[in-house]
């Protein structure tokens, strides 16, 4: 049969590598530069001789498990993506453009007027201080409640005790840059989903949580509620189901081999 060749997983892998090689050479021909390559994927062909060895029998079973459970794992991944889109959209509504704000010092310029100085250095990681800006609806609404810089902006930089009793401040809260080389933010859906995934996988989640609590200090209860929901939905629910599917499928593969 014409489809007999692709019945083998190893032949499917060879075919995919061959197509990738053709695409690579096509890009090289039309663009004239080797700016993209699939050569690293050719190493996957080493799996065939390795899996024929007795020492790699367990690896073969793992690959069979992933292949047999691919449909279920794909559905679980789709559910996780939907969770990330939902939580990412909510994060954009709360934290958009918030992570780029920093506390900076104010200095006197040559004309005696205040100008922006350098970043305020904090005692510990990440060694800078993020801040929240308060937009008043009536004049003097936050007088004596939050510091007021010479530019007419209320913020929470040095809010534990600013110099002037009237609410003046020698610090200012301005937009500088997003942390994490500009990748940690909720300014659009892509980076927002990555930030939520970082919380769900608990790898570096403290950076996102700390940035959110500093940049939107008045929304701390909402922030904790949101992050707990993300942890429950992704860490405890989706990833647990993912592991359960892999373990159950692996047991089926082992039992089939025993029979």
URVENKA-V199213 format. One record per residue. RES is the residue in three letters. PSI is psi in whole degrees, -180 to 180 (999 if undefined). OMEGA is omega in radians with two decimals (999 if undefined). NEAR is the number of other C-alpha atoms within 10 Angstrom. Layout:
BEGIN
res=RES psi=PSI omega=OMEGA near=NEAR
res=RES psi=PSI omega=OMEGA near=NEAR
END
This chain:
BEGIN
res=UNK psi=148 omega=-3.14 near=4
res=UNK psi=-29 omega=-3.09 near=6
res=UNK psi=1 omega=-3.08 near=7
res=UNK psi=-32 omega=-3.11 near=8
res=UNK psi=-42 omega=-3.09 near=12
res=UNK psi=3 omega=3.10 near=13
res=UNK psi=-24 omega=3.13 near=10
res=UNK psi=137 omega=3.11 near=11
res=UNK psi=-35 omega=3.13 near=13
res=UNK psi=-38 omega=3.09 near=15
res=UNK psi=-36 omega=3.07 near=15
res=UNK psi=-40 omega=3.10 near=13
res=UNK psi=-44 omega=3.10 near=17
res=UNK psi=-41 omega=-3.14 near=16
res=UNK psi=-42 omega=3.13 near=14
res=UNK psi=-40 omega=3.13 near=14
res=UNK psi=-38 omega=3.12 near=20
res=UNK psi=-44 omega=3.11 near=13
res=UNK psi=-41 omega=3.12 near=11
res=UNK psi=-38 omega=3.12 near=17
res=UNK psi=-41 omega=3.11 near=17
res=UNK psi=-43 omega=3.11 near=13
res=UNK psi=-41 omega=3.14 near=15
res=UNK psi=-47 omega=3.13 near=17
res=UNK psi=-32 omega=3.08 near=16
res=UNK psi=-43 omega=3.09 near=12
res=UNK psi=-38 omega=3.11 near=16
res=UNK psi=-37 omega=-3.11 near=15
res=UNK psi=-44 omega=-3.05 near=11
res=UNK psi=-28 omega=-3.11 near=8
res=UNK psi=-23 omega=3.10 near=10
res=UNK psi=-2 omega=3.14 near=10
res=UNK psi=146 omega=-3.13 near=9
res=UNK psi=70 omega=-3.06 near=11
res=UNK psi=-8 omega=-3.11 near=9
res=UNK psi=137 omega=-3.07 near=11
res=UNK psi=145 omega=3.05 near=14
res=UNK psi=13 omega=-3.01 near=13
res=UNK psi=-33 omega=-3.10 near=11
res=UNK psi=-30 omega=-3.12 near=8
res=UNK psi=-15 omega=3.11 near=13
res=UNK psi=-22 omega=3.10 near=15
res=UNK psi=-21 omega=3.14 near=9
res=UNK psi=-20 omega=3.13 near=12
res=UNK psi=-17 omega=3.08 near=14
res=UNK psi=-15 omega=-3.14 near=9
res=UNK psi=-33 omega=-3.07 near=13
res=UNK psi=-52 omega=3.10 near=14
res=UNK psi=-32 omega=-3.12 near=9
res=UNK psi=-41 omega=-3.09 near=14
res=UNK psi=-16 omega=3.08 near=16
res=UNK psi=-12 omega=3.12 near=11
res=UNK psi=147 omega=-3.12 near=10
res=UNK psi=-32 omega=-3.11 near=10
res=UNK psi=-23 omega=-3.10 near=10
res=UNK psi=22 omega=-3.13 near=13
res=UNK psi=-40 omega=3.14 near=12
res=UNK psi=-34 omega=3.11 near=12
res=UNK psi=-39 omega=3.11 near=14
res=UNK psi=-40 omega=3.11 near=18
res=UNK psi=-36 omega=3.10 near=17
res=UNK psi=-44 omega=3.12 near=17
res=UNK psi=-39 omega=3.07 near=13
res=UNK psi=-37 omega=3.11 near=16
res=UNK psi=-46 omega=3.14 near=21
res=UNK psi=-38 omega=3.13 near=17
res=UNK psi=-42 omega=-3.12 near=13
res=UNK psi=-35 omega=-3.12 near=16
res=UNK psi=15 omega=-3.07 near=17
res=UNK psi=-40 omega=-3.12 near=14
res=UNK psi=-47 omega=3.13 near=11
res=UNK psi=-42 omega=3.12 near=16
res=UNK psi=-36 omega=3.09 near=18
res=UNK psi=-40 omega=3.11 near=12
res=UNK psi=-42 omega=3.13 near=12
res=UNK psi=-41 omega=3.10 near=17
res=UNK psi=-39 omega=3.11 near=15
res=UNK psi=-40 omega=3.10 near=12
res=UNK psi=-41 omega=3.12 near=15
res=UNK psi=-39 omega=3.11 near=20
res=UNK psi=-40 omega=3.10 near=15
res=UNK psi=-41 omega=3.07 near=13
res=UNK psi=-44 omega=-3.12 near=19
res=UNK psi=-40 omega=3.11 near=25
res=UNK psi=-44 omega=-3.12 near=18
res=UNK psi=-51 omega=-3.13 near=14
res=UNK psi=-35 omega=3.10 near=23
res=UNK psi=-40 omega=3.10 near=25
res=UNK psi=-42 omega=3.09 near=18
res=UNK psi=-40 omega=3.10 near=16
res=UNK psi=-38 omega=3.10 near=25
res=UNK psi=-38 omega=-3.13 near=19
res=UNK psi=-27 omega=-3.07 near=12
res=UNK psi=-41 omega=-2.94 near=16
res=UNK psi=11 omega=-3.12 near=19
res=UNK psi=129 omega=3.12 near=16
res=UNK psi=12 omega=-3.11 near=17
res=UNK psi=-36 omega=-3.02 near=24
res=UNK psi=-12 omega=-3.10 near=27
res=UNK psi=-6 omega=-3.10 near=22
res=UNK psi=140 omega=3.13 near=23
res=UNK psi=153 omega=2.99 near=24
res=UNK psi=129 omega=3.10 near=26
res=UNK psi=156 omega=3.13 near=24
res=UNK psi=160 omega=3.07 near=19
res=UNK psi=133 omega=3.13 near=19
res=UNK psi=161 omega=3.11 near=15
res=UNK psi=128 omega=3.12 near=11
res=UNK psi=179 omega=3.14 near=11
res=UNK psi=-29 omega=-3.14 near=8
res=UNK psi=7 omega=3.13 near=7
res=UNK psi=0 omega=3.13 near=8
res=UNK psi=150 omega=-3.12 near=10
res=UNK psi=139 omega=3.06 near=16
res=UNK psi=161 omega=-3.13 near=15
res=UNK psi=137 omega=3.10 near=16
res=UNK psi=-135 omega=-3.11 near=15
res=UNK psi=173 omega=3.11 near=11
res=UNK psi=145 omega=3.03 near=20
res=UNK psi=123 omega=-3.10 near=18
res=UNK psi=127 omega=3.10 near=14
res=UNK psi=166 omega=-3.03 near=12
res=UNK psi=-29 omega=-3.09 near=9
res=UNK psi=-180 omega=-3.14 near=8
res=UNK psi=137 omega=0.15 near=9
res=UNK psi=19 omega=3.02 near=13
res=UNK psi=17 omega=2.94 near=11
res=UNK psi=163 omega=-3.07 near=15
res=UNK psi=122 omega=3.06 near=22
res=UNK psi=165 omega=-3.01 near=30
res=UNK psi=166 omega=3.12 near=28
res=UNK psi=141 omega=3.10 near=23
res=UNK psi=134 omega=-3.13 near=19
res=UNK psi=123 omega=3.14 near=17
res=UNK psi=113 omega=-3.11 near=11
res=UNK psi=146 omega=3.10 near=12
res=UNK psi=-20 omega=3.08 near=8
res=UNK psi=150 omega=-3.14 near=7
res=UNK psi=134 omega=3.09 near=7
res=UNK psi=16 omega=-3.08 near=12
res=UNK psi=-38 omega=-3.08 near=13
res=UNK psi=15 omega=3.11 near=17
res=UNK psi=128 omega=-3.13 near=15
res=UNK psi=-6 omega=3.13 near=14
res=UNK psi=-45 omega=3.12 near=14
res=UNK psi=151 omega=3.10 near=24
res=UNK psi=146 omega=3.11 near=30
res=UNK psi=120 omega=3.14 near=28
res=UNK psi=169 omega=-3.11 near=19
res=UNK psi=-12 omega=-3.14 near=16
res=UNK psi=4 omega=3.09 near=9
res=UNK psi=24 omega=-3.10 near=10
res=UNK psi=127 omega=3.03 near=18
res=UNK psi=140 omega=-3.13 near=26
res=UNK psi=-179 omega=-3.13 near=24
res=UNK psi=20 omega=3.03 near=26
res=UNK psi=128 omega=-3.12 near=27
res=UNK psi=38 omega=-3.08 near=18
res=UNK psi=-12 omega=3.11 near=14
res=UNK psi=-13 omega=3.13 near=8
res=UNK psi=92 omega=-3.14 near=12
res=UNK psi=158 omega=-2.96 near=19
res=UNK psi=-44 omega=-2.98 near=12
res=UNK psi=131 omega=3.09 near=12
res=UNK psi=-24 omega=-3.13 near=11
res=UNK psi=-4 omega=3.11 near=13
res=UNK psi=4 omega=3.11 near=19
res=UNK psi=159 omega=-3.07 near=19
res=UNK psi=147 omega=3.03 near=25
res=UNK psi=8 omega=3.03 near=19
res=UNK psi=163 omega=3.09 near=25
res=UNK psi=157 omega=3.11 near=30
res=UNK psi=113 omega=-3.06 near=25
res=UNK psi=162 omega=3.05 near=19
res=UNK psi=127 omega=3.12 near=15
res=UNK psi=-74 omega=3.14 near=14
res=UNK psi=156 omega=3.08 near=17
res=UNK psi=146 omega=3.12 near=19
res=UNK psi=174 omega=3.13 near=16
res=UNK psi=43 omega=-3.11 near=10
res=UNK psi=33 omega=3.09 near=7
res=UNK psi=0 omega=-3.06 near=11
res=UNK psi=-21 omega=-3.12 near=15
res=UNK psi=100 omega=3.14 near=20
res=UNK psi=171 omega=3.08 near=28
res=UNK psi=34 omega=-3.07 near=28
res=UNK psi=-24 omega=3.03 near=20
res=UNK psi=171 omega=-2.94 near=14
res=UNK psi=-32 omega=-3.11 near=19
res=UNK psi=-56 omega=3.13 near=15
res=UNK psi=-28 omega=3.10 near=17
res=UNK psi=-41 omega=3.09 near=25
res=UNK psi=-38 omega=3.10 near=24
res=UNK psi=-38 omega=3.12 near=18
res=UNK psi=-41 omega=3.11 near=24
res=UNK psi=-37 omega=3.09 near=27
res=UNK psi=-36 omega=3.10 near=23
res=UNK psi=-37 omega=3.09 near=18
res=UNK psi=-43 omega=-3.11 near=22
res=UNK psi=-36 omega=3.14 near=25
res=UNK psi=-5 omega=3.11 near=15
res=UNK psi=17 omega=3.11 near=12
res=UNK psi=102 omega=-3.08 near=10
res=UNK psi=19 omega=-3.13 near=12
res=UNK psi=-27 omega=-3.11 near=16
res=UNK psi=-30 omega=-3.14 near=12
res=UNK psi=-46 omega=3.13 near=17
res=UNK psi=-45 omega=-3.10 near=19
res=UNK psi=-44 omega=3.14 near=17
res=UNK psi=-42 omega=3.13 near=12
res=UNK psi=-41 omega=3.14 near=24
res=UNK psi=-42 omega=-3.11 near=25
res=UNK psi=-32 omega=3.13 near=20
res=UNK psi=-42 omega=-3.04 near=20
res=UNK psi=-22 omega=3.07 near=23
res=UNK psi=65 omega=-3.05 near=21
res=UNK psi=-32 omega=-3.12 near=16
res=UNK psi=-15 omega=-3.13 near=13
res=UNK psi=27 omega=-3.08 near=14
res=UNK psi=-45 omega=3.11 near=14
res=UNK psi=-41 omega=3.12 near=10
res=UNK psi=-39 omega=3.14 near=13
res=UNK psi=-47 omega=-3.14 near=19
res=UNK psi=-39 omega=3.10 near=14
res=UNK psi=-45 omega=3.14 near=11
res=UNK psi=-45 omega=-3.08 near=16
res=UNK psi=-32 omega=3.07 near=19
res=UNK psi=-38 omega=3.09 near=14
res=UNK psi=-41 omega=3.11 near=15
res=UNK psi=-43 omega=3.14 near=22
res=UNK psi=-43 omega=-3.14 near=19
res=UNK psi=-46 omega=-3.04 near=14
res=UNK psi=-42 omega=-3.04 near=19
res=UNK psi=-52 omega=-3.05 near=22
res=UNK psi=-49 omega=-3.02 near=19
res=UNK psi=-31 omega=-3.05 near=14
res=UNK psi=-64 omega=-3.02 near=13
res=UNK psi=-49 omega=-3.11 near=19
res=UNK psi=-33 omega=3.10 near=18
res=UNK psi=-42 omega=3.08 near=12
res=UNK psi=-38 omega=3.10 near=16
res=UNK psi=-48 omega=3.13 near=16
res=UNK psi=-39 omega=-3.14 near=12
res=UNK psi=-41 omega=3.12 near=12
res=UNK psi=-44 omega=-3.14 near=19
res=UNK psi=-46 omega=-3.12 near=19
res=UNK psi=-44 omega=-3.13 near=15
res=UNK psi=-42 omega=3.12 near=12
res=UNK psi=-38 omega=3.11 near=20
res=UNK psi=-41 omega=3.10 near=20
res=UNK psi=-39 omega=3.10 near=14
res=UNK psi=-41 omega=3.11 near=14
res=UNK psi=-43 omega=3.14 near=16
res=UNK psi=-44 omega=-3.13 near=14
res=UNK psi=-37 omega=3.11 near=10
res=UNK psi=-37 omega=3.12 near=9
res=UNK psi=-34 omega=3.13 near=9
res=UNK psi=-41 omega=3.12 near=7
res=UNK psi=999 omega=999 near=5
END
